[in-house]
Amino acid sequence: MERATSGAQVRVFIRDESDVVVARRRARELASQQRFSEAEAEALATAVTEIARNIVVHAGGGEILFGQAVDGPRRGVVVIARDAGPGIPNIEQAMQDGFSTKHGLGFGLPGARRLVDEFGIESKTGAGTTVTLRKWAAAER
Amino acid sequence: MSDRTDGLAFEYFSALEGYLRVRHESALIRAYELGRRAMADGLGVLDMAVLHRGAVDVLVVSAPARDQPQFARAVADFFNELLSPFEMSFRGYREANEELQRLNESLRRQKEEVEIVNRELESFSYSVSHDLRAPLRSIDGYSQILLEDFAHAFGGDGKKYLGNVREAAQRMSLLIDGLLSLARVTRTEIQRVDVDLTALARRISERLRAESPERGGRFIVEDGVRGNGDPSLLAVVLENLLVNAWKFTSKRKQAEITFGCEERDGNPTYFVRDNGAGFDMGYADKLFGAFQRLHSSREFDGTGIGLATVQRVVQRHGGRVGADGKIDGGATFYFTLGGGRKP
């Protein structure tokens, strides 16, 4: 389920795997609008997959907002993922590889962090988690 | 291909086939999930290439010639998805590797600093010990001359006091010897080889028996005890432990000292057990400290450096030392040689 919010913002509600698919499509669309290279677009889609999966697996539901990021001449994509799940008690630990034993090294939140240019995370136990990603298109080649 | 990759190959084929019919994101995410699973199963990027080529080989046949550019584009997008988890994990490994290198470098620097400080301390203690000997020799020597050539000038008390001076000087000389050997143990480069500890223990015990033929008692040395370590340093360990055991059983009519090896917590553990004076387990942690003595030197002579030396040698081998005992109930000293093979 999705709807356009103000301006270029798009909101995707995340409840199950099928919403992850929608979120990825939005990420790709925006990446192509911002003239991302193929590899950059793929990296963004992958990062979005991981944070969307995280919402499905750990929070049971949430939303992801997509928007255009502008910084002087730079153009990019900003992704804000929010959930009202149980929150992460120890963010530092959650951002370490191998913390989640279900996956291999470099998956999940730390994996997403490495695929984008800027990564922020805020979480409060019992009040959910917000993850913010920014990825910039490389300068005109 | 194994059953595992067969199953994966079929899933990949059907997902790619679906994507070629309808270019939908849900088919791409299947490729992504497959890649993720393949990675978790320990498959590599080249396995993915094989998987992909197998599917494309079949599907390309039914692709109409006019659709070839789109076909090529779609299978490439699909393959990208399969590889994305590998890219993500690769970045993780790269970052972890950089972090490890940084940590390694800082460890190396710290180790160097510690080594420099240690070397300075050792050479300091070595030269101090060395330089202290000469004046001690004078004190002892002149006291001896006084006692022998000027005995008439001293009364009974005077001679006794001079005797005390000599005794103290000699004790100090022993302490210095101990310190020097402790410093040597710390400096020596360890050369690990297979050592016949049984033979070593027998040699030392036979010498001890020969030095005090009047003493009753026996040494029981287990056959076939071997250890992996530095031969001369292991000799220092056995020498200290056996001499100790021999010393602390001196008041027993039938001293019994056993050397052997047994398994403790899964490690071959060497031990020297005696039925001598023992010690209070409450002080067990003090046993291995330099200059720590649980018995007065009047009771049993010694410098308090022997066990510190033993501990230093064992630690340098990556092993552990320990002791069990009871006052008047004998003592057992044991050690392991980390990294050594089973004797």
Interface residues (C-beta under 8 A of the other chain):
Chain A: E17 S18 V20 V21 V22 R24 R25 R28 E38 E42 A43 A45 T46 T49 E50 D97 H103 G104 L105 G106 F107 P110 G111 R114 L115
Chain B: H24 E25 S26 L28 I29 Y32 R36 M39 A40 N80 E81 S84 P85 E87 M88 S89 F90 R91 G92 Y93 E95 A96
